Amino acid sequence: MSECAPKQNVKNVGVDDDYLCIELLSGLRLMGPLRTNPVYRDPVTPPDTRQAMADFVPAMAT
């Protein structure tokens, strides 16, 4: 049974002014901040479907 050696895809990794930069052998450069602030969202309450159905009047109704 033979083992496969992992291929090296990363050319360079650097940290500069709180940013991370990863350069791949393919030429692609990935950059991003090391620290981010979380994004808080307002809690979502689902609409009352019973009230919505009660307000719905079919077009064929008289």
C-alpha positions, 0 to 999 in steps of 0.5 A: 500500500502506498502513501500519497504525499500532500502537494504544497499549494501555498507559496507564502504566508504573511501578516502585515498590519493586522492582515493575513495574506496567503499567496498560492502557487497558482498566483491567487492571493487571499487577504483578510483581516485577522480580527473582525467584529461580529455582526448582530442582527435584530431577532426576526419574528415570523408573521402570524399566518392565521391572521394573514389567511383570515385577511385573504379573500379569494377572487372568486368569492362573492 
